[in-house]
Amino acid sequence: MRISELARQTADALAETLWPTRCVGCDQPGELLCDECRASLPWVEQRLACPSCGAPYGFLTCTECDGTWVPRATVAALGFHGTPAQIVTCLKDSHELRLAPVIAAAMACALEEASAWPARDGSARFSPVSTDAICFVPATSAAYARRGFDHMELVARALSAELGLPLADVLARAAARDQRKLGRADRAENLSGTMRAVDDVAGANLLLVDDVATTGASLAEGTRALLARGASSVTACVLARVW
């Protein structure tokens, strides 16, 4: 064993002794997500989800969108309440970076299930063989400076490894007000024109990932930026859907 590896393991063991791992759902010590909280996750049943915005139970009549959602299809793994909300908060604000591959694994499960169901264009909502690369909605420079990392870059890298698809870090984001402080009507206006693709993605079929979809403003802006640089199609995937 190399000295650097031994040092890392020693540091990890010391950190676990001083700050033991706790479940993000119930705060019990032991692991990041205990068996009980894992079993109670509010999974979205993809056959019943809206093929446009990913809202649960919106397959026939969606109350959350009118079918003009900008991405070709949106796949949401979980409903945004309880443990999923805690997962997002702990990764972003508590710097629990070990949650990035957990989120990626949940997304991968949802994408696999969604591959059996049609998008609004009649093709599968997700197809790994028809996807050229994974993109992510980037953090603003202010958020990056505050946290010291881009949480969706970490998730996208983990998902890239999970699905065996390349990562295309091509979106840049200008400053905007915090979306969490805005109502539904103001979110799209707040993000309008704030994202751009910094590289050519002509002809590519892309998977765009984000943590949470509420009104879809971030996904819409990212999709428009990718399409403007020549992307053939953009499918979206989020950990959680607000509805």
N, C-alpha and C positions, 0 to 999 in steps of 0.2 A: 504493500500500500504506500502510495506517495505521501510525502510529508504534508503537502497542501490538502490532500483528501482527509488525512487524519486530523489536521487542524480544523477543517470544516466540520467533521463529525463531532469533534470535541466541543466546538462552539455551539453546534446545534443541540447537543446534549445539555450543555450548561444553560442555554436559553430555555429549553423545555423545563428544566428544573426551576429556574427563576420565574418564568412566565408560562405555566403549563397551557397546552392547547385546550380550548374550550369550544363547545358546539356553538355555531353562530345562531342557531335557532333557539336553543333552550339554556345556553350558558353552562351546561354541565361539562366537567373536565373529561378529557379523553381523546376526542378527535374533532376535526373541523365541522363535521356533520354527522351526528349520531344516528343510529339505526332508526330510532323512533321518528326523528325529524325528517330523515330521508324518506321514510315510508309515508309520511303525511304531506309530501310536497304536492302542490296543486297543479299537476300536469295538465296541459291542454291536450284534449283528445283531437288529433289532427283531422280526422274525418268529419268532425263537427265544426271545425274552426273556419272562419271566413277566409277564403282563398286569397283575398286582396290584402287585408290588414292583419290577419292572424288572430282576431278577437275570438275567444271561445264562443261556441254555439252560434256563430254567424254564418254557417254554411249556406242556409237557405235565405234567411233575411238578417242582414247585419245591422245592428243599431249604432255601430261605431264608425261606419264609412258608407259612402254611396257608390262604391265600386270604382272610384277614380283615384284610389291610392296609387302613388307614383311608382314604387317598385313593382316589377312584374308579379311578384307574390311575396308574402311575408309569413315567415314561420316563427311562432313564439313557443318557447318550451313550457313556460309556467305563467300562472297568473301572478300579478305583482301585488302580493300581500303576504304578511307573515314572514316565513323563513326566506323566500326569494328576495323580499325587500331588505332583509337583514344581510343577505349575502352580498348584494350590491353595495350597501352602505359600508360593510366591513372591508370590502376590497378597496373602494375608493377613498374612504375617509379614515379607516383604521389601519390602512397599509397591510392588510392581511393578504399578501401577494400569492400565498398558496391556494387561494380561492380561484385564481385565473384558470387553471386546468379543470377545476370542478365545474365552473361555468361552461367551459368548452365542451366538457363531456355531456352536460345536460343539453347543450345546443346540438351536439352530434346525434344524440338519441332522438330529439325532435325532428331533425332533418331526415334521419333514416325513416321515421314513421311518415313524414310528409311526402316522401318520395313515392308513396303508393297512392297519392290523391292528387287530383287535377288542380292546376291554377286556373285563373279566369280565361287564359288562352287555350286551355284544353290539354296542355302538356303537363308533365309532372311538376309539382311545386318546387322540387329540388332534384337534381340529377348530378351525382358526383362526376360522371363521365362527360357531362356536358358543361361542366364548370371549369373555367380556365384558371381562376385565382380567387383568393379571399382578400377583400378590402375591409377597412374598419372606419367608423366615424371617429375622427381624431378629437382629442381634447383641445380646448383653447390653450393658448400660451399661458394665460393666467392660471388655469387649472393645473397645467403641467408644472409651472413654477411652484405652486402651492403644495402639490403632492410629491413632485420629484419623479413622476412616471406617468405614462399614459395607460390607464387600466385596460382600455380596449385593444391597445397594441399587444399587451400581454395575453389577453384572451384570444385574439386573432392568431397569434403565434402558436398557442396551444392547440387551437382548432385546426390550424394548418397541419400540424404534426398528426393530430387525431384523424383527419380525413385524407391525408396524403396529398394535399393541394398546395400549390405555391402561395406565398403571401405577397401581395402587391401593396406596398405602403405608398400610395399615390395621392391621398387626399390631404389637403392643408386647410386649416380653418382660421379665419380671422376672429377678432374679438367680438363677443356678443354678450348681452345680459344673460344672467343665469336663468335657464328655462324653468327651473323649479319655482321661480318667483312669479311666473306669468300664467295668465289664464289661457284657455284653449285658443281664443280668437287672436291672441298676440304672438303665439309661438312661431307661426309660419313667417309673419312679418319680421320678427326679431332675427330669424336665421337667413332671410332672403339675401342671396349674394355673398354669404360668408364662407362658402366652401368652394374650392377649386381643385381640379386634378392637375398635378404637377408633372405628369408624364402621359405619354400617348397610350391609350388603351383600346385603340381601334380594333373592332371586330371581336373583342373579348366578351365572354359571358361571365359575369362577376357575381360573387356572393358578398354582400355588404352586411357587416355585423355591428350591432350596438348592444348596450346593456338592457335598456328599457324603451318600449314604444308607448307613447301616450297619444299624441295627436298625429304622430308620424312626421313631424316637421323636420327633424334631423335626418331621418331616412330619406325623405323627399329631397332635401337639399343635397345630400350626398349622391343620390341617384341622378339628379339633374346634372351635377358636376361631372359625373362619370360618363353619362350619355353625351354631354357636350364635347367630351374629348374622344368620342367615337365608340364607346362601349356598345356592344350589340344588345345586351340585356343586363338587367340588374335585379337579382333576387335578394331579399333581405331576411335576416335572421336575428332574433333578439332572445335574450334569456327570459324576459318577462314582458307581459302585455298588460297595460292598464285599461280597464273597461268599466 
